[in-house]
Amino acid sequence: MSRHDFTPLAIYQGQPQDLQSALLEDAFTMVEHGKMSLPEALKLGLSFIKLYRDSPSFERVSKTIENERIYKAGVIDRLNAVVTTNSARR
């Protein structure tokens, strides 16, 4: 860990529980975006997380994740329509 890893801590203001929530939110962002486990995400340096959040890659991956979510919701809605139609025919 470099001495720079603690620099982004200045961003986190407020009560200790707020700091804990913000750090976990960053870790879960890395779990989702990096397709890694929570223990792996917790080992990442704060400077890397800040660097990633400020990069164009973050926005691109966020859009990809949102598009996947919309696609899956559409598939589920269509399957629900098929099930409802089949149930009505019986």
Contacts in CASP RR format, 6 or more apart in sequence:
PFRMAT RR
TARGET T0000
AUTHOR 0000-0000-0000
METHOD contacts of the structure
MODEL  1
MSRHDFTPLAIYQGQPQDLQSALLEDAFTMVEHGKMSLPEALKLGLSFIK
LYRDSPSFERVSKTIENERIYKAGVIDRLNAVVTTNSARR
1 45 0 8 1.000
2 47 0 8 1.000
4 47 0 8 1.000
5 45 0 8 1.000
5 46 0 8 1.000
5 47 0 8 1.000
6 46 0 8 1.000
7 46 0 8 1.000
7 47 0 8 1.000
8 46 0 8 1.000
8 47 0 8 1.000
8 49 0 8 1.000
8 50 0 8 1.000
9 19 0 8 1.000
9 46 0 8 1.000
11 50 0 8 1.000
12 18 0 8 1.000
12 19 0 8 1.000
12 22 0 8 1.000
12 23 0 8 1.000
26 46 0 8 1.000
26 49 0 8 1.000
26 53 0 8 1.000
27 38 0 8 1.000
27 41 0 8 1.000
27 42 0 8 1.000
27 44 0 8 1.000
28 38 0 8 1.000
28 41 0 8 1.000
29 49 0 8 1.000
29 53 0 8 1.000
30 36 0 8 1.000
30 41 0 8 1.000
30 44 0 8 1.000
30 49 0 8 1.000
30 52 0 8 1.000
31 37 0 8 1.000
31 38 0 8 1.000
31 41 0 8 1.000
32 65 0 8 1.000
33 52 0 8 1.000
33 58 0 8 1.000
33 61 0 8 1.000
33 62 0 8 1.000
33 65 0 8 1.000
34 41 0 8 1.000
34 61 0 8 1.000
52 58 0 8 1.000
END
